């Protein structure tokens, strides 16, 4: 199964919402290890200490975007830019 997952995600672009939280930070690590180009989208780092910072995730992922997911216009604009 892991080999099949690596083939699925290798080289793909993935958007992880909530990447600064506990689950999102682990997902970002996992996807990066599978060869995906991860863009993280979150409003901020939610805790101190945080797994996001202690795991050095900002250095692992392709993009670290701070944006409120509830801001529909900002999300729409971001997705338009990323599709180009």
mmCIF file of the N, C-alpha and C atoms, coordinates in Angstrom:
data_MODEL
# 
_entry.id   MODEL 
# 
loop_
_atom_site.group_PDB 
_atom_site.id 
_atom_site.type_symbol 
_atom_site.label_atom_id 
_atom_site.label_alt_id 
_atom_site.label_comp_id 
_atom_site.label_asym_id 
_atom_site.label_entity_id 
_atom_site.label_seq_id 
_atom_site.pdbx_PDB_ins_code 
_atom_site.Cartn_x 
_atom_site.Cartn_y 
_atom_site.Cartn_z 
_atom_site.occupancy 
_atom_site.B_iso_or_equiv 
_atom_site.pdbx_formal_charge 
_atom_site.auth_seq_id 
_atom_site.auth_comp_id 
_atom_site.auth_asym_id 
_atom_site.auth_atom_id 
_atom_site.pdbx_PDB_model_num 
ATOM 1   N N  . UNK A 1 1  ? 0.810   -1.211 0.000   1.00 0.00 ? 1  UNK A N  1 
ATOM 2   C CA . UNK A 1 1  ? 0.000   0.000  0.000   1.00 0.00 ? 1  UNK A CA 1 
ATOM 3   C C  . UNK A 1 1  ? 0.855   1.278  0.000   1.00 0.00 ? 1  UNK A C  1 
ATOM 4   N N  . UNK A 1 2  ? 1.901   1.407  0.847   1.00 0.00 ? 2  UNK A N  1 
ATOM 5   C CA . UNK A 1 2  ? 2.698   2.636  0.818   1.00 0.00 ? 2  UNK A CA 1 
ATOM 6   C C  . UNK A 1 2  ? 3.334   2.928  -0.538  1.00 0.00 ? 2  UNK A C  1 
ATOM 7   N N  . UNK A 1 3  ? 3.772   1.894  -1.255  1.00 0.00 ? 3  UNK A N  1 
ATOM 8   C CA . UNK A 1 3  ? 4.371   2.106  -2.571  1.00 0.00 ? 3  UNK A CA 1 
ATOM 9   C C  . UNK A 1 3  ? 3.333   2.663  -3.545  1.00 0.00 ? 3  UNK A C  1 
ATOM 10  N N  . UNK A 1 4  ? 2.133   2.144  -3.466  1.00 0.00 ? 4  UNK A N  1 
ATOM 11  C CA . UNK A 1 4  ? 1.046   2.618  -4.328  1.00 0.00 ? 4  UNK A CA 1 
ATOM 12  C C  . UNK A 1 4  ? 0.695   4.071  -3.980  1.00 0.00 ? 4  UNK A C  1 
ATOM 13  N N  . UNK A 1 5  ? 0.694   4.409  -2.700  1.00 0.00 ? 5  UNK A N  1 
ATOM 14  C CA . UNK A 1 5  ? 0.419   5.792  -2.295  1.00 0.00 ? 5  UNK A CA 1 
ATOM 15  C C  . UNK A 1 5  ? 1.515   6.731  -2.776  1.00 0.00 ? 5  UNK A C  1 
ATOM 16  N N  . UNK A 1 6  ? 2.758   6.291  -2.685  1.00 0.00 ? 6  UNK A N  1 
ATOM 17  C CA . UNK A 1 6  ? 3.857   7.121  -3.153  1.00 0.00 ? 6  UNK A CA 1 
ATOM 18  C C  . UNK A 1 6  ? 3.728   7.385  -4.648  1.00 0.00 ? 6  UNK A C  1 
ATOM 19  N N  . UNK A 1 7  ? 3.344   6.393  -5.411  1.00 0.00 ? 7  UNK A N  1 
ATOM 20  C CA . UNK A 1 7  ? 3.138   6.581  -6.841  1.00 0.00 ? 7  UNK A CA 1 
ATOM 21  C C  . UNK A 1 7  ? 2.007   7.571  -7.101  1.00 0.00 ? 7  UNK A C  1 
ATOM 22  N N  . UNK A 1 8  ? 0.991   7.533  -6.261  1.00 0.00 ? 8  UNK A N  1 
ATOM 23  C CA . UNK A 1 8  ? -0.157  8.429  -6.416  1.00 0.00 ? 8  UNK A CA 1 
ATOM 24  C C  . UNK A 1 8  ? 0.224   9.883  -6.147  1.00 0.00 ? 8  UNK A C  1 
ATOM 25  N N  . UNK A 1 9  ? 0.996   10.125 -5.084  1.00 0.00 ? 9  UNK A N  1 
ATOM 26  C CA . UNK A 1 9  ? 1.274   11.493 -4.662  1.00 0.00 ? 9  UNK A CA 1 
ATOM 27  C C  . UNK A 1 9  ? 2.580   12.074 -5.203  1.00 0.00 ? 9  UNK A C  1 
ATOM 28  N N  . UNK A 1 10 ? 3.487   11.243 -5.671  1.00 0.00 ? 10 UNK A N  1 
ATOM 29  C CA . UNK A 1 10 ? 4.787   11.737 -6.119  1.00 0.00 ? 10 UNK A CA 1 
ATOM 30  C C  . UNK A 1 10 ? 4.616   12.776 -7.237  1.00 0.00 ? 10 UNK A C  1 
ATOM 31  N N  . UNK A 1 11 ? 5.145   13.959 -7.001  1.00 0.00 ? 11 UNK A N  1 
ATOM 32  C CA . UNK A 1 11 ? 5.112   15.031 -7.988  1.00 0.00 ? 11 UNK A CA 1 
ATOM 33  C C  . UNK A 1 11 ? 3.793   15.785 -8.078  1.00 0.00 ? 11 UNK A C  1 
ATOM 34  N N  . UNK A 1 12 ? 2.804   15.371 -7.319  1.00 0.00 ? 12 UNK A N  1 
ATOM 35  C CA . UNK A 1 12 ? 1.505   16.054 -7.382  1.00 0.00 ? 12 UNK A CA 1 
ATOM 36  C C  . UNK A 1 12 ? 1.493   17.291 -6.487  1.00 0.00 ? 12 UNK A C  1 
ATOM 37  N N  . UNK A 1 13 ? 0.628   18.221 -6.819  1.00 0.00 ? 13 UNK A N  1 
ATOM 38  C CA . UNK A 1 13 ? 0.440   19.423 -6.009  1.00 0.00 ? 13 UNK A CA 1 
ATOM 39  C C  . UNK A 1 13 ? -0.747  19.183 -5.091  1.00 0.00 ? 13 UNK A C  1 
ATOM 40  N N  . UNK A 1 14 ? -0.535  19.391 -3.774  1.00 0.00 ? 14 UNK A N  1 
ATOM 41  C CA . UNK A 1 14 ? -1.574  19.120 -2.787  1.00 0.00 ? 14 UNK A CA 1 
ATOM 42  C C  . UNK A 1 14 ? -1.760  20.353 -1.908  1.00 0.00 ? 14 UNK A C  1 
ATOM 43  N N  . UNK A 1 15 ? -3.012  20.720 -1.678  1.00 0.00 ? 15 UNK A N  1 
ATOM 44  C CA . UNK A 1 15 ? -3.356  21.812 -0.765  1.00 0.00 ? 15 UNK A CA 1 
ATOM 45  C C  . UNK A 1 15 ? -3.825  21.203 0.545   1.00 0.00 ? 15 UNK A C  1 
ATOM 46  N N  . UNK A 1 16 ? -3.141  21.543 1.630   1.00 0.00 ? 16 UNK A N  1 
ATOM 47  C CA . UNK A 1 16 ? -3.516  21.064 2.962   1.00 0.00 ? 16 UNK A CA 1 
ATOM 48  C C  . UNK A 1 16 ? -4.046  22.254 3.747   1.00 0.00 ? 16 UNK A C  1 
ATOM 49  N N  . UNK A 1 17 ? -5.330  22.217 4.071   1.00 0.00 ? 17 UNK A N  1 
ATOM 50  C CA . UNK A 1 17 ? -5.902  23.271 4.906   1.00 0.00 ? 17 UNK A CA 1 
ATOM 51  C C  . UNK A 1 17 ? -5.681  22.893 6.366   1.00 0.00 ? 17 UNK A C  1 
ATOM 52  N N  . UNK A 1 18 ? -5.360  23.890 7.174   1.00 0.00 ? 18 UNK A N  1 
ATOM 53  C CA . UNK A 1 18 ? -5.078  23.625 8.587   1.00 0.00 ? 18 UNK A CA 1 
ATOM 54  C C  . UNK A 1 18 ? -3.715  22.982 8.798   1.00 0.00 ? 18 UNK A C  1 
ATOM 55  N N  . UNK A 1 19 ? -2.764  23.305 7.950   1.00 0.00 ? 19 UNK A N  1 
ATOM 56  C CA . UNK A 1 19 ? -1.440  22.665 7.997   1.00 0.00 ? 19 UNK A CA 1 
ATOM 57  C C  . UNK A 1 19 ? -0.627  23.034 9.230   1.00 0.00 ? 19 UNK A C  1 
ATOM 58  N N  . UNK A 1 20 ? -1.021  24.065 9.955   1.00 0.00 ? 20 UNK A N  1 
ATOM 59  C CA . UNK A 1 20 ? -0.281  24.457 11.160  1.00 0.00 ? 20 UNK A CA 1 
ATOM 60  C C  . UNK A 1 20 ? -0.782  23.727 12.403  1.00 0.00 ? 20 UNK A C  1 
ATOM 61  N N  . UNK A 1 21 ? -1.903  23.039 12.297  1.00 0.00 ? 21 UNK A N  1 
ATOM 62  C CA . UNK A 1 21 ? -2.443  22.263 13.419  1.00 0.00 ? 21 UNK A CA 1 
ATOM 63  C C  . UNK A 1 21 ? -1.764  20.908 13.520  1.00 0.00 ? 21 UNK A C  1 
ATOM 64  N N  . UNK A 1 22 ? -2.143  20.154 14.527  1.00 0.00 ? 22 UNK A N  1 
ATOM 65  C CA . UNK A 1 22 ? -1.490  18.865 14.782  1.00 0.00 ? 22 UNK A CA 1 
ATOM 66  C C  . UNK A 1 22 ? -1.695  17.886 13.629  1.00 0.00 ? 22 UNK A C  1 
ATOM 67  N N  . UNK A 1 23 ? -2.926  17.660 13.232  1.00 0.00 ? 23 UNK A N  1 
ATOM 68  C CA . UNK A 1 23 ? -3.198  16.693 12.157  1.00 0.00 ? 23 UNK A CA 1 
ATOM 69  C C  . UNK A 1 23 ? -2.683  17.187 10.811  1.00 0.00 ? 23 UNK A C  1 
ATOM 70  N N  . UNK A 1 24 ? -2.897  18.476 10.532  1.00 0.00 ? 24 UNK A N  1 
ATOM 71  C CA . UNK A 1 24 ? -2.439  19.036 9.268   1.00 0.00 ? 24 UNK A CA 1 
ATOM 72  C C  . UNK A 1 24 ? -0.930  19.032 9.128   1.00 0.00 ? 24 UNK A C  1 
ATOM 73  N N  . UNK A 1 25 ? -0.225  19.241 10.237  1.00 0.00 ? 25 UNK A N  1 
ATOM 74  C CA . UNK A 1 25 ? 1.239   19.229 10.178  1.00 0.00 ? 25 UNK A CA 1 
ATOM 75  C C  . UNK A 1 25 ? 1.752   17.819 9.898   1.00 0.00 ? 25 UNK A C  1 
ATOM 76  N N  . UNK A 1 26 ? 1.139   16.813 10.519  1.00 0.00 ? 26 UNK A N  1 
ATOM 77  C CA . UNK A 1 26 ? 1.533   15.431 10.229  1.00 0.00 ? 26 UNK A CA 1 
ATOM 78  C C  . UNK A 1 26 ? 1.209   15.060 8.788   1.00 0.00 ? 26 UNK A C  1 
ATOM 79  N N  . UNK A 1 27 ? 0.048   15.495 8.306   1.00 0.00 ? 27 UNK A N  1 
ATOM 80  C CA . UNK A 1 27 ? -0.329  15.217 6.916   1.00 0.00 ? 27 UNK A CA 1 
ATOM 81  C C  . UNK A 1 27 ? 0.665   15.862 5.956   1.00 0.00 ? 27 UNK A C  1 
ATOM 82  N N  . UNK A 1 28 ? 1.099   17.066 6.275   1.00 0.00 ? 28 UNK A N  1 
ATOM 83  C CA . UNK A 1 28 ? 2.077   17.759 5.434   1.00 0.00 ? 28 UNK A CA 1 
ATOM 84  C C  . UNK A 1 28 ? 3.395   16.996 5.370   1.00 0.00 ? 28 UNK A C  1 
ATOM 85  N N  . UNK A 1 29 ? 3.845   16.491 6.503   1.00 0.00 ? 29 UNK A N  1 
ATOM 86  C CA . UNK A 1 29 ? 5.074   15.692 6.537   1.00 0.00 ? 29 UNK A CA 1 
ATOM 87  C C  . UNK A 1 29 ? 4.899   14.429 5.694   1.00 0.00 ? 29 UNK A C  1 
ATOM 88  N N  . UNK A 1 30 ? 3.808   13.746 5.906   1.00 0.00 ? 30 UNK A N  1 
ATOM 89  C CA . UNK A 1 30 ? 3.541   12.484 5.213   1.00 0.00 ? 30 UNK A CA 1 
ATOM 90  C C  . UNK A 1 30 ? 3.502   12.689 3.702   1.00 0.00 ? 30 UNK A C  1 
ATOM 91  N N  . UNK A 1 31 ? 2.756   13.704 3.253   1.00 0.00 ? 31 UNK A N  1 
ATOM 92  C CA . UNK A 1 31 ? 2.643   13.970 1.821   1.00 0.00 ? 31 UNK A CA 1 
ATOM 93  C C  . UNK A 1 31 ? 3.988   14.375 1.218   1.00 0.00 ? 31 UNK A C  1 
ATOM 94  N N  . UNK A 1 32 ? 4.746   15.188 1.944   1.00 0.00 ? 32 UNK A N  1 
ATOM 95  C CA . UNK A 1 32 ? 6.076   15.599 1.472   1.00 0.00 ? 32 UNK A CA 1 
ATOM 96  C C  . UNK A 1 32 ? 6.980   14.374 1.325   1.00 0.00 ? 32 UNK A C  1 
ATOM 97  N N  . UNK A 1 33 ? 6.912   13.471 2.303   1.00 0.00 ? 33 UNK A N  1 
ATOM 98  C CA . UNK A 1 33 ? 7.710   12.240 2.218   1.00 0.00 ? 33 UNK A CA 1 
ATOM 99  C C  . UNK A 1 33 ? 7.283   11.355 1.052   1.00 0.00 ? 33 UNK A C  1 
ATOM 100 N N  . UNK A 1 34 ? 6.046   11.487 0.625   1.00 0.00 ? 34 UNK A N  1 
ATOM 101 C CA . UNK A 1 34 ? 5.547   10.735 -0.525  1.00 0.00 ? 34 UNK A CA 1 
ATOM 102 C C  . UNK A 1 34 ? 5.926   11.414 -1.844  1.00 0.00 ? 34 UNK A C  1 
ATOM 103 N N  . UNK A 1 35 ? 6.551   12.598 -1.760  1.00 0.00 ? 35 UNK A N  1 
ATOM 104 C CA . UNK A 1 35 ? 7.001   13.286 -2.960  1.00 0.00 ? 35 UNK A CA 1 
ATOM 105 C C  . UNK A 1 35 ? 6.056   14.348 -3.486  1.00 0.00 ? 35 UNK A C  1 
ATOM 106 N N  . UNK A 1 36 ? 5.021   14.680 -2.708  1.00 0.00 ? 36 UNK A N  1 
ATOM 107 C CA . UNK A 1 36 ? 4.074   15.713 -3.132  1.00 0.00 ? 36 UNK A CA 1 
ATOM 108 C C  . UNK A 1 36 ? 4.652   17.104 -2.878  1.00 0.00 ? 36 UNK A C  1 
ATOM 109 N N  . UNK A 1 37 ? 4.190   18.046 -3.663  1.00 0.00 ? 37 UNK A N  1 
ATOM 110 C CA . UNK A 1 37 ? 4.525   19.456 -3.463  1.00 0.00 ? 37 UNK A CA 1 
ATOM 111 C C  . UNK A 1 37 ? 3.363   20.062 -2.671  1.00 0.00 ? 37 UNK A C  1 
ATOM 112 N N  . UNK A 1 38 ? 3.587   20.289 -1.385  1.00 0.00 ? 38 UNK A N  1 
ATOM 113 C CA . UNK A 1 38 ? 2.522   20.692 -0.471  1.00 0.00 ? 38 UNK A CA 1 
ATOM 114 C C  . UNK A 1 38 ? 2.448   22.207 -0.341  1.00 0.00 ? 38 UNK A C  1 
ATOM 115 N N  . UNK A 1 39 ? 1.238   22.724 -0.514  1.00 0.00 ? 39 UNK A N  1 
ATOM 116 C CA . UNK A 1 39 ? 0.925   24.107 -0.181  1.00 0.00 ? 39 UNK A CA 1 
ATOM 117 C C  . UNK A 1 39 ? 0.044   24.049 1.054   1.00 0.00 ? 39 UNK A C  1 
ATOM 118 N N  . UNK A 1 40 ? 0.481   24.717 2.104   1.00 0.00 ? 40 UNK A N  1 
ATOM 119 C CA . UNK A 1 40 ? -0.277  24.742 3.345   1.00 0.00 ? 40 UNK A CA 1 
ATOM 120 C C  . UNK A 1 40 ? -1.062  26.034 3.459   1.00 0.00 ? 40 UNK A C  1 
ATOM 121 N N  . UNK A 1 41 ? -2.291  25.912 3.918   1.00 0.00 ? 41 UNK A N  1 
ATOM 122 C CA . UNK A 1 41 ? -3.181  27.064 4.069   1.00 0.00 ? 41 UNK A CA 1 
ATOM 123 C C  . UNK A 1 41 ? -3.767  27.038 5.470   1.00 0.00 ? 41 UNK A C  1 
ATOM 124 N N  . UNK A 1 42 ? -3.492  28.072 6.243   1.00 0.00 ? 42 UNK A N  1 
ATOM 125 C CA . UNK A 1 42 ? -3.993  28.142 7.606   1.00 0.00 ? 42 UNK A CA 1 
ATOM 126 C C  . UNK A 1 42 ? -3.974  29.587 8.078   1.00 0.00 ? 42 UNK A C  1 
ATOM 127 N N  . UNK A 1 43 ? -4.775  29.856 9.091   1.00 0.00 ? 43 UNK A N  1 
ATOM 128 C CA . UNK A 1 43 ? -4.845  31.221 9.600   1.00 0.00 ? 43 UNK A CA 1 
ATOM 129 C C  . UNK A 1 43 ? -3.629  31.567 10.461  1.00 0.00 ? 43 UNK A C  1 
ATOM 130 N N  . UNK A 1 44 ? -3.151  30.615 11.274  1.00 0.00 ? 44 UNK A N  1 
ATOM 131 C CA . UNK A 1 44 ? -1.990  30.853 12.122  1.00 0.00 ? 44 UNK A CA 1 
ATOM 132 C C  . UNK A 1 44 ? -1.610  29.570 12.855  1.00 0.00 ? 44 UNK A C  1 
ATOM 133 N N  . UNK A 1 45 ? -0.498  29.619 13.560  1.00 0.00 ? 45 UNK A N  1 
ATOM 134 C CA . UNK A 1 45 ? -0.071  28.487 14.381  1.00 0.00 ? 45 UNK A CA 1 
ATOM 135 C C  . UNK A 1 45 ? -0.922  28.514 15.654  1.00 0.00 ? 45 UNK A C  1 
ATOM 136 N N  . UNK A 1 46 ? -1.690  27.440 15.918  1.00 0.00 ? 46 UNK A N  1 
ATOM 137 C CA . UNK A 1 46 ? -2.680  27.494 16.983  1.00 0.00 ? 46 UNK A CA 1 
ATOM 138 C C  . UNK A 1 46 ? -2.175  27.283 18.414  1.00 0.00 ? 46 UNK A C  1 
ATOM 139 N N  . UNK A 1 47 ? -1.004  26.686 18.585  1.00 0.00 ? 47 UNK A N  1 
ATOM 140 C CA . UNK A 1 47 ? -0.547  26.373 19.942  1.00 0.00 ? 47 UNK A CA 1 
ATOM 141 C C  . UNK A 1 47 ? 0.925   26.709 20.130  1.00 0.00 ? 47 UNK A C  1 
ATOM 142 N N  . UNK A 1 48 ? 1.314   26.800 21.379  1.00 0.00 ? 48 UNK A N  1 
ATOM 143 C CA . UNK A 1 48 ? 2.717   26.990 21.740  1.00 0.00 ? 48 UNK A CA 1 
ATOM 144 C C  . UNK A 1 48 ? 3.007   26.042 22.887  1.00 0.00 ? 48 UNK A C  1 
ATOM 145 N N  . UNK A 1 49 ? 3.829   25.060 22.736  1.00 0.00 ? 49 UNK A N  1 
ATOM 146 C CA . UNK A 1 49 ? 4.612   24.727 21.548  1.00 0.00 ? 49 UNK A CA 1 
ATOM 147 C C  . UNK A 1 49 ? 3.723   24.137 20.456  1.00 0.00 ? 49 UNK A C  1 
ATOM 148 N N  . UNK A 1 50 ? 4.257   24.080 19.252  1.00 0.00 ? 50 UNK A N  1 
ATOM 149 C CA . UNK A 1 50 ? 3.485   23.530 18.142  1.00 0.00 ? 50 UNK A CA 1 
ATOM 150 C C  . UNK A 1 50 ? 4.298   22.486 17.388  1.00 0.00 ? 50 UNK A C  1 
ATOM 151 N N  . UNK A 1 51 ? 3.614   21.472 16.937  1.00 0.00 ? 51 UNK A N  1 
ATOM 152 C CA . UNK A 1 51 ? 4.255   20.445 16.118  1.00 0.00 ? 51 UNK A CA 1 
ATOM 153 C C  . UNK A 1 51 ? 4.707   21.047 14.794  1.00 0.00 ? 51 UNK A C  1 
ATOM 154 N N  . UNK A 1 52 ? 3.946   22.004 14.282  1.00 0.00 ? 52 UNK A N  1 
ATOM 155 C CA . UNK A 1 52 ? 4.274   22.673 13.023  1.00 0.00 ? 52 UNK A CA 1 
ATOM 156 C C  . UNK A 1 52 ? 5.669   23.290 13.078  1.00 0.00 ? 52 UNK A C  1 
ATOM 157 N N  . UNK A 1 53 ? 5.979   24.002 14.155  1.00 0.00 ? 53 UNK A N  1 
ATOM 158 C CA . UNK A 1 53 ? 7.286   24.652 14.265  1.00 0.00 ? 53 UNK A CA 1 
ATOM 159 C C  . UNK A 1 53 ? 8.380   23.678 14.702  1.00 0.00 ? 53 UNK A C  1 
ATOM 160 N N  . UNK A 1 54 ? 8.078   22.809 15.667  1.00 0.00 ? 54 UNK A N  1 
ATOM 161 C CA . UNK A 1 54 ? 9.109   21.882 16.133  1.00 0.00 ? 54 UNK A CA 1 
ATOM 162 C C  . UNK A 1 54 ? 9.460   20.845 15.070  1.00 0.00 ? 54 UNK A C  1 
ATOM 163 N N  . UNK A 1 55 ? 8.522   20.573 14.156  1.00 0.00 ? 55 UNK A N  1 
ATOM 164 C CA . UNK A 1 55 ? 8.780   19.637 13.063  1.00 0.00 ? 55 UNK A CA 1 
ATOM 165 C C  . UNK A 1 55 ? 9.410   20.285 11.848  1.00 0.00 ? 55 UNK A C  1 
ATOM 166 N N  . UNK A 1 56 ? 9.691   21.582 11.929  1.00 0.00 ? 56 UNK A N  1 
ATOM 167 C CA . UNK A 1 56 ? 10.324  22.332 10.835  1.00 0.00 ? 56 UNK A CA 1 
ATOM 168 C C  . UNK A 1 56 ? 9.545   22.218 9.526   1.00 0.00 ? 56 UNK A C  1 
ATOM 169 N N  . UNK A 1 57 ? 8.246   22.212 9.645   1.00 0.00 ? 57 UNK A N  1 
ATOM 170 C CA . UNK A 1 57 ? 7.393   22.036 8.474   1.00 0.00 ? 57 UNK A CA 1 
ATOM 171 C C  . UNK A 1 57 ? 7.477   23.204 7.490   1.00 0.00 ? 57 UNK A C  1 
ATOM 172 N N  . UNK A 1 58 ? 7.662   24.446 7.958   1.00 0.00 ? 58 UNK A N  1 
ATOM 173 C CA . UNK A 1 58 ? 7.810   25.522 6.963   1.00 0.00 ? 58 UNK A CA 1 
ATOM 174 C C  . UNK A 1 58 ? 8.945   25.273 5.971   1.00 0.00 ? 58 UNK A C  1 
ATOM 175 N N  . UNK A 1 59 ? 9.993   24.565 6.403   1.00 0.00 ? 59 UNK A N  1 
ATOM 176 C CA . UNK A 1 59 ? 11.112  24.269 5.511   1.00 0.00 ? 59 UNK A CA 1 
ATOM 177 C C  . UNK A 1 59 ? 10.811  23.081 4.588   1.00 0.00 ? 59 UNK A C  1 
ATOM 178 N N  . UNK A 1 60 ? 9.858   22.245 4.958   1.00 0.00 ? 60 UNK A N  1 
ATOM 179 C CA . UNK A 1 60 ? 9.549   21.041 4.177   1.00 0.00 ? 60 UNK A CA 1 
ATOM 180 C C  . UNK A 1 60 ? 8.586   21.306 3.019   1.00 0.00 ? 60 UNK A C  1 
ATOM 181 N N  . UNK A 1 61 ? 7.628   22.199 3.255   1.00 0.00 ? 61 UNK A N  1 
ATOM 182 C CA . UNK A 1 61 ? 6.559   22.384 2.279   1.00 0.00 ? 61 UNK A CA 1 
ATOM 183 C C  . UNK A 1 61 ? 6.935   23.434 1.235   1.00 0.00 ? 61 UNK A C  1 
ATOM 184 N N  . UNK A 1 62 ? 6.232   23.407 0.125   1.00 0.00 ? 62 UNK A N  1 
ATOM 185 C CA . UNK A 1 62 ? 6.509   24.329 -0.978  1.00 0.00 ? 62 UNK A CA 1 
ATOM 186 C C  . UNK A 1 62 ? 6.022   25.741 -0.694  1.00 0.00 ? 62 UNK A C  1 
ATOM 187 N N  . UNK A 1 63 ? 4.839   25.856 -0.085  1.00 0.00 ? 63 UNK A N  1 
ATOM 188 C CA . UNK A 1 63 ? 4.244   27.166 0.205   1.00 0.00 ? 63 UNK A CA 1 
ATOM 189 C C  . UNK A 1 63 ? 3.552   27.146 1.556   1.00 0.00 ? 63 UNK A C  1 
ATOM 190 N N  . UNK A 1 64 ? 3.735   28.213 2.318   1.00 0.00 ? 64 UNK A N  1 
ATOM 191 C CA . UNK A 1 64 ? 3.096   28.387 3.623   1.00 0.00 ? 64 UNK A CA 1 
ATOM 192 C C  . UNK A 1 64 ? 2.241   29.647 3.531   1.00 0.00 ? 64 UNK A C  1 
ATOM 193 N N  . UNK A 1 65 ? 0.948   29.463 3.321   1.00 0.00 ? 65 UNK A N  1 
ATOM 194 C CA . UNK A 1 65 ? 0.050   30.597 3.105   1.00 0.00 ? 65 UNK A CA 1 
ATOM 195 C C  . UNK A 1 65 ? -0.823  30.800 4.327   1.00 0.00 ? 65 UNK A C  1 
ATOM 196 N N  . UNK A 1 66 ? -0.857  32.033 4.818   1.00 0.00 ? 66 UNK A N  1 
ATOM 197 C CA . UNK A 1 66 ? -1.686  32.371 5.972   1.00 0.00 ? 66 UNK A CA 1 
ATOM 198 C C  . UNK A 1 66 ? -2.910  33.116 5.470   1.00 0.00 ? 66 UNK A C  1 
ATOM 199 N N  . UNK A 1 67 ? -4.053  32.448 5.595   1.00 0.00 ? 67 UNK A N  1 
ATOM 200 C CA . UNK A 1 67 ? -5.296  32.969 5.074   1.00 0.00 ? 67 UNK A CA 1 
ATOM 201 C C  . UNK A 1 67 ? -6.436  32.324 5.844   1.00 0.00 ? 67 UNK A C  1 
ATOM 202 N N  . UNK A 1 68 ? -7.492  33.054 6.059   1.00 0.00 ? 68 UNK A N  1 
ATOM 203 C CA . UNK A 1 68 ? -8.670  32.526 6.731   1.00 0.00 ? 68 UNK A CA 1 
ATOM 204 C C  . UNK A 1 68 ? -9.523  31.776 5.710   1.00 0.00 ? 68 UNK A C  1 
ATOM 205 N N  . UNK A 1 69 ? -9.709  30.500 5.926   1.00 0.00 ? 69 UNK A N  1 
ATOM 206 C CA . UNK A 1 69 ? -10.471 29.662 4.990   1.00 0.00 ? 69 UNK A CA 1 
ATOM 207 C C  . UNK A 1 69 ? -11.916 30.135 4.844   1.00 0.00 ? 69 UNK A C  1 
ATOM 208 N N  . UNK A 1 70 ? -12.399 30.906 5.801   1.00 0.00 ? 70 UNK A N  1 
ATOM 209 C CA . UNK A 1 70 ? -13.769 31.424 5.735   1.00 0.00 ? 70 UNK A CA 1 
ATOM 210 C C  . UNK A 1 70 ? -13.892 32.625 4.800   1.00 0.00 ? 70 UNK A C  1 
ATOM 211 N N  . UNK A 1 71 ? -12.778 33.154 4.316   1.00 0.00 ? 71 UNK A N  1 
ATOM 212 C CA . UNK A 1 71 ? -12.773 34.291 3.397   1.00 0.00 ? 71 UNK A CA 1 
ATOM 213 C C  . UNK A 1 71 ? -12.858 33.760 1.960   1.00 0.00 ? 71 UNK A C  1 
ATOM 214 N N  . UNK A 1 72 ? -14.086 33.586 1.486   1.00 0.00 ? 72 UNK A N  1 
ATOM 215 C CA . UNK A 1 72 ? -14.325 32.953 0.187   1.00 0.00 ? 72 UNK A CA 1 
ATOM 216 C C  . UNK A 1 72 ? -13.643 33.682 -0.966  1.00 0.00 ? 72 UNK A C  1 
ATOM 217 N N  . UNK A 1 73 ? -13.661 34.988 -0.960  1.00 0.00 ? 73 UNK A N  1 
ATOM 218 C CA . UNK A 1 73 ? -13.041 35.747 -2.060  1.00 0.00 ? 73 UNK A CA 1 
ATOM 219 C C  . UNK A 1 73 ? -11.520 35.550 -2.078  1.00 0.00 ? 73 UNK A C  1 
ATOM 220 N N  . UNK A 1 74 ? -10.905 35.544 -0.916  1.00 0.00 ? 74 UNK A N  1 
ATOM 221 C CA . UNK A 1 74 ? -9.456  35.344 -0.834  1.00 0.00 ? 74 UNK A CA 1 
ATOM 222 C C  . UNK A 1 74 ? -9.086  33.935 -1.303  1.00 0.00 ? 74 UNK A C  1 
ATOM 223 N N  . UNK A 1 75 ? -9.887  32.943 -0.934  1.00 0.00 ? 75 UNK A N  1 
ATOM 224 C CA . UNK A 1 75 ? -9.637  31.562 -1.355  1.00 0.00 ? 75 UNK A CA 1 
ATOM 225 C C  . UNK A 1 75 ? -9.785  31.443 -2.868  1.00 0.00 ? 75 UNK A C  1 
ATOM 226 N N  . UNK A 1 76 ? -10.826 32.040 -3.413  1.00 0.00 ? 76 UNK A N  1 
ATOM 227 C CA . UNK A 1 76 ? -11.053 32.004 -4.854  1.00 0.00 ? 76 UNK A CA 1 
ATOM 228 C C  . UNK A 1 76 ? -9.876  32.629 -5.602  1.00 0.00 ? 76 UNK A C  1 
ATOM 229 N N  . UNK A 1 77 ? -9.402  33.771 -5.112  1.00 0.00 ? 77 UNK A N  1 
ATOM 230 C CA . UNK A 1 77 ? -8.265  34.451 -5.729  1.00 0.00 ? 77 UNK A CA 1 
ATOM 231 C C  . UNK A 1 77 ? -7.005  33.580 -5.659  1.00 0.00 ? 77 UNK A C  1 
ATOM 232 N N  . UNK A 1 78 ? -6.771  32.963 -4.519  1.00 0.00 ? 78 UNK A N  1 
ATOM 233 C CA . UNK A 1 78 ? -5.608  32.090 -4.342  1.00 0.00 ? 78 UNK A CA 1 
ATOM 234 C C  . UNK A 1 78 ? -5.656  30.914 -5.320  1.00 0.00 ? 78 UNK A C  1 
ATOM 235 N N  . UNK A 1 79 ? -6.803  30.284 -5.432  1.00 0.00 ? 79 UNK A N  1 
ATOM 236 C CA . UNK A 1 79 ? -6.929  29.134 -6.325  1.00 0.00 ? 79 UNK A CA 1 
ATOM 237 C C  . UNK A 1 79 ? -6.733  29.526 -7.785  1.00 0.00 ? 79 UNK A C  1 
ATOM 238 N N  . UNK A 1 80 ? -7.201  30.702 -8.170  1.00 0.00 ? 80 UNK A N  1 
ATOM 239 C CA . UNK A 1 80 ? -6.977  31.174 -9.542  1.00 0.00 ? 80 UNK A CA 1 
ATOM 240 C C  . UNK A 1 80 ? -5.490  31.342 -9.810  1.00 0.00 ? 80 UNK A C  1 
ATOM 241 N N  . UNK A 1 81 ? -4.768  31.922 -8.840  1.00 0.00 ? 81 UNK A N  1 
ATOM 242 C CA . UNK A 1 81 ? -3.332  32.128 -9.007  1.00 0.00 ? 81 UNK A CA 1 
ATOM 243 C C  . UNK A 1 81 ? -2.587  30.791 -9.090  1.00 0.00 ? 81 UNK A C  1 
ATOM 244 N N  . UNK A 1 82 ? -2.987  29.831 -8.272  1.00 0.00 ? 82 UNK A N  1 
ATOM 245 C CA . UNK A 1 82 ? -2.303  28.536 -8.219  1.00 0.00 ? 82 UNK A CA 1 
ATOM 246 C C  . UNK A 1 82 ? -2.561  27.698 -9.454  1.00 0.00 ? 82 UNK A C  1 
ATOM 247 N N  . UNK A 1 83 ? -3.665  27.926 -10.146 1.00 0.00 ? 83 UNK A N  1 
ATOM 248 C CA . UNK A 1 83 ? -3.979  27.158 -11.349 1.00 0.00 ? 83 UNK A CA 1 
ATOM 249 C C  . UNK A 1 83 ? -3.136  27.585 -12.538 1.00 0.00 ? 83 UNK A C  1 
ATOM 250 N N  . UNK A 1 84 ? -2.541  28.738 -12.479 1.00 0.00 ? 84 UNK A N  1 
ATOM 251 C CA . UNK A 1 84 ? -1.738  29.246 -13.605 1.00 0.00 ? 84 UNK A CA 1 
ATOM 252 C C  . UNK A 1 84 ? -0.372  28.637 -13.616 1.00 0.00 ? 84 UNK A C  1 
# 
